[in-house]
Amino acid sequence: MTEKKLVPIDTSFIRLDSLLKFVGAVDTGGRAKYLIQNGEVSVNHEICTMRGKKLHSGDTVEFQKNLYEVCEK
């Protein structure tokens, strides 16, 4: 696995599908929805199939051997 990439946000949370688009892991929200519902994304080391999952500072997302950590801006 590659090193953890910090994802600074200036809101109290970011939705899982939006995070994948924000970091450039997917091109469209539809693609994010498909991958999440297909069980290809983990949140805090557990598979998450809720595309609208709210992520807060400290939460981690793993997708295709990349690890992202949400943090405050």
Summary of the structure (lengths in Angstrom):
residues: 73
radius of gyration: 10.9
end to end distance: 24.8
largest distance: 30.5
contacts: 201
relative contact order: 0.32
helix: 22%
strand: 36%
